[in-house]
Amino acid sequence: MPTDPLPDWVLQQRRRVGDRVRDLREQRGLSQERLAELTGLSRHTVYRIELAQYGTSIDHLALIARALRVEIGSLFS
């Protein structure tokens, strides 16, 4: 069961994933709006994932990885 607030190491991982999503999106010349369209997520959800404001699901990360044409594991590296 998660603690409230979450431990700092969890938030750091969330920031790392968000930074990686943003970096890959920018490398591919995609706006947040376009990535949202490709994934079926809202632009606001993409924004919150990139800024680590949202503890996203593995399902959302799978959609994002596919839209960015990367393996899901690369979002964690």
MDAnalysis code that builds the backbone (N, CA, C; Angstrom):
import MDAnalysis as mda
import numpy as np

u = mda.Universe.empty(231, n_residues=77, atom_resindex=np.repeat(np.arange(77), 3), trajectory=True)
u.add_TopologyAttr("name", ["N", "CA", "C"] * 77)
u.add_TopologyAttr("resid", np.arange(1, 78))
u.add_TopologyAttr("resname", ["MET", "PRO", "THR", "ASP", "PRO", "LEU", "PRO", "ASP", "TRP", "VAL", "LEU", "GLN", "GLN", "ARG", "ARG", "ARG", "VAL", "GLY", "ASP", "ARG", "VAL", "ARG", "ASP", "LEU", "ARG", "GLU", "GLN", "ARG", "GLY", "LEU", "SER", "GLN", "GLU", "ARG", "LEU", "ALA", "GLU", "LEU", "THR", "GLY", "LEU", "SER", "ARG", "HIS", "THR", "VAL", "TYR", "ARG", "ILE", "GLU", "LEU", "ALA", "GLN", "TYR", "GLY", "THR", "SER", "ILE", "ASP", "HIS", "LEU", "ALA", "LEU", "ILE", "ALA", "ARG", "ALA", "LEU", "ARG", "VAL", "GLU", "ILE", "GLY", "SER", "LEU", "PHE", "SER"])
u.atoms.positions = np.array([
    [0.837, -1.185, 0.000],
    [0.000, 0.000, 0.000],
    [0.878, 1.244, 0.000],
    [0.656, 2.176, -0.953],
    [1.495, 3.373, -1.013],
    [1.310, 4.245, 0.236],
    [2.393, 4.893, 0.582],
    [2.319, 5.832, 1.689],
    [1.937, 7.200, 1.148],
    [1.445, 8.035, 2.045],
    [1.066, 9.386, 1.631],
    [1.789, 10.362, 2.520],
    [2.622, 11.212, 2.091],
    [3.003, 11.376, 0.687],
    [3.955, 10.270, 0.223],
    [4.083, 10.187, -1.085],
    [4.964, 9.165, -1.658],
    [6.420, 9.463, -1.307],
    [7.231, 8.429, -1.170],
    [8.656, 8.644, -0.912],
    [9.312, 9.416, -2.060],
    [10.336, 10.158, -1.734],
    [11.024, 10.976, -2.726],
    [11.561, 10.147, -3.887],
    [12.032, 8.920, -3.611],
    [12.589, 8.112, -4.694],
    [11.519, 7.747, -5.724],
    [10.283, 7.615, -5.290],
    [9.187, 7.329, -6.229],
    [8.947, 8.550, -7.107],
    [8.923, 9.721, -6.494],
    [8.704, 10.955, -7.253],
    [9.853, 11.218, -8.228],
    [11.064, 10.859, -7.829],
    [12.207, 11.009, -8.734],
    [12.053, 10.123, -9.959],
    [11.574, 8.898, -9.763],
    [11.340, 7.997, -10.896],
    [10.256, 8.555, -11.815],
    [9.225, 9.108, -11.214],
    [8.140, 9.705, -11.992],
    [8.680, 10.867, -12.841],
    [9.550, 11.688, -12.239],
    [10.152, 12.803, -12.986],
    [11.029, 12.290, -14.115],
    [11.765, 11.215, -13.849],
    [12.634, 10.646, -14.872],
    [11.834, 10.163, -16.084],
    [10.735, 9.489, -15.817],
    [9.878, 9.009, -16.913],
    [9.282, 10.199, -17.666],
    [8.809, 11.186, -16.938],
    [8.240, 12.375, -17.582],
    [9.249, 13.089, -18.459],
    [10.474, 13.226, -17.963],
    [11.538, 13.864, -18.754],
    [11.829, 13.060, -20.007],
    [11.840, 11.740, -19.868],
    [12.128, 10.868, -21.018],
    [11.029, 10.964, -22.073],
    [9.773, 10.985, -21.628],
    [8.654, 11.135, -22.564],
    [8.790, 12.462, -23.321],
    [9.054, 13.535, -22.586],
    [9.203, 14.850, -23.226],
    [10.366, 14.851, -24.222],
    [11.524, 14.306, -23.806],
    [12.689, 14.277, -24.690],
    [12.400, 13.508, -25.979],
    [11.804, 12.336, -25.850],
    [11.482, 11.533, -27.039],
    [10.457, 12.229, -27.916],
    [9.459, 12.845, -27.302],
    [8.432, 13.566, -28.064],
    [9.070, 14.705, -28.853],
    [9.936, 15.472, -28.207],
    [10.594, 16.593, -28.875],
    [11.547, 16.117, -29.968],
    [12.265, 15.015, -29.730],
    [13.156, 14.456, -30.746],
    [12.389, 14.097, -32.012],
    [11.147, 13.701, -31.846],
    [10.325, 13.307, -32.994],
    [9.527, 14.467, -33.572],
    [9.725, 15.642, -33.007],
    [9.062, 16.841, -33.534],
    [7.567, 16.869, -33.265],
    [7.140, 16.215, -32.193],
    [5.716, 16.155, -31.875],
    [5.365, 17.165, -30.779],
    [4.222, 17.777, -30.917],
    [3.686, 18.615, -29.848],
    [2.974, 17.717, -28.841],
    [2.700, 18.257, -27.682],
    [1.902, 17.497, -26.712],
    [0.538, 17.176, -27.300],
    [-0.014, 18.119, -28.032],
    [-1.323, 17.913, -28.661],
    [-1.285, 16.732, -29.630],
    [-0.235, 16.671, -30.449],
    [-0.134, 15.585, -31.429],
    [0.086, 14.236, -30.740],
    [0.928, 14.214, -29.712],
    [1.123, 12.963, -28.981],
    [-0.189, 12.511, -28.356],
    [-0.946, 13.447, -27.842],
    [-2.255, 13.120, -27.269],
    [-3.161, 12.499, -28.335],
    [-3.161, 13.075, -29.520],
    [-3.986, 12.529, -30.607],
    [-3.559, 11.107, -30.960],
    [-2.257, 10.881, -31.017],
    [-1.742, 9.561, -31.385],
    [-2.043, 8.493, -30.336],
    [-2.175, 8.916, -29.088],
    [-2.385, 7.961, -27.996],
    [-3.841, 7.825, -27.579],
    [-4.645, 8.832, -27.891],
    [-6.021, 8.838, -27.411],
    [-6.148, 9.425, -26.012],
    [-5.039, 9.928, -25.477],
    [-5.051, 10.590, -24.182],
    [-5.336, 12.074, -24.381],
    [-5.686, 12.752, -23.330],
    [-5.878, 14.196, -23.440],
    [-4.517, 14.889, -23.414],
    [-4.454, 16.085, -23.980],
    [-3.221, 16.862, -23.943],
    [-2.848, 17.164, -22.495],
    [-3.849, 17.395, -21.666],
    [-3.603, 17.683, -20.259],
    [-2.949, 16.480, -19.555],
    [-3.347, 15.277, -19.906],
    [-2.731, 14.077, -19.330],
    [-1.274, 13.979, -19.756],
    [-0.988, 14.209, -21.028],
    [0.399, 14.187, -21.509],
    [1.218, 15.233, -20.754],
    [0.675, 16.422, -20.606],
    [1.333, 17.509, -19.890],
    [1.647, 17.088, -18.454],
    [0.686, 16.507, -17.780],
    [0.867, 16.100, -16.380],
    [1.883, 14.960, -16.246],
    [1.919, 14.051, -17.210],
    [2.915, 12.976, -17.182],
    [4.312, 13.570, -17.351],
    [4.470, 14.461, -18.307],
    [5.776, 15.060, -18.555],
    [6.279, 15.876, -17.366],
    [5.388, 16.512, -16.642],
    [5.789, 17.305, -15.477],
    [5.758, 16.509, -14.179],
    [5.523, 15.214, -14.281],
    [5.516, 14.315, -13.121],
    [4.463, 14.706, -12.099],
    [3.383, 15.278, -12.560],
    [2.282, 15.659, -11.680],
    [1.256, 14.550, -11.554],
    [1.476, 13.480, -12.295],
    [0.470, 12.445, -12.421],
    [1.150, 11.086, -12.366],
    [0.722, 10.235, -11.457],
    [1.210, 8.867, -11.409],
    [0.445, 8.056, -12.438],
    [0.987, 7.950, -13.616],
    [0.273, 7.361, -14.741],
    [0.249, 5.840, -14.672],
    [-0.600, 5.262, -15.472],
    [-0.730, 3.805, -15.515],
    [0.205, 3.216, -16.569],
    [0.452, 1.949, -16.427],
    [1.255, 1.227, -17.410],
    [0.557, 1.253, -18.767],
    [-0.766, 1.296, -18.764],
    [-1.524, 1.358, -20.018],
    [-1.208, 2.648, -20.772],
    [-1.182, 3.760, -20.048],
    [-0.869, 5.047, -20.682],
    [0.561, 5.040, -21.220],
    [1.470, 4.473, -20.438],
    [2.861, 4.419, -20.894],
    [3.009, 3.529, -22.122],
    [2.241, 2.460, -22.202],
    [2.278, 1.593, -23.387],
    [1.784, 2.350, -24.616],
    [0.722, 3.131, -24.453],
    [0.210, 3.939, -25.566],
    [1.238, 4.971, -26.012],
    [1.872, 5.608, -25.057],
    [2.881, 6.626, -25.370],
    [4.078, 5.996, -26.064],
    [4.558, 4.878, -25.549],
    [5.699, 4.201, -26.168],
    [5.401, 3.825, -27.612],
    [4.218, 3.300, -27.834],
    [3.852, 2.920, -29.209],
    [3.811, 4.139, -30.134],
    [3.219, 5.225, -29.646],
    [3.136, 6.449, -30.462],
    [4.523, 7.015, -30.754],
    [5.453, 6.847, -29.817],
    [6.816, 7.347, -30.003],
    [7.711, 6.339, -30.709],
    [7.166, 5.154, -30.992],
    [7.872, 4.076, -31.687],
    [9.116, 3.623, -30.934],
    [8.913, 3.398, -29.623],
    [9.988, 2.874, -28.780],
    [9.436, 1.735, -27.940],
    [10.328, 0.921, -27.410],
    [9.932, -0.101, -26.456],
    [9.561, 0.594, -25.151],
    [8.592, 0.075, -24.456],
    [8.143, 0.703, -23.223],
    [9.282, 0.841, -22.208],
    [10.187, -0.116, -22.190],
    [11.317, -0.052, -21.262],
    [12.198, 1.155, -21.464],
    [12.245, 1.685, -22.674],
    [13.093, 2.850, -22.937],
    [12.565, 4.106, -22.257],
    [11.307, 4.086, -21.819],
    [10.773, 5.236, -21.093],
    [11.347, 5.313, -19.680],
    [11.961, 4.219, -19.233],
    [12.510, 4.153, -17.891],
    [14.017, 4.311, -17.861],
    [14.633, 4.520, -19.029],
    [16.106, 4.626, -19.060],
    [16.557, 6.034, -19.344],
])
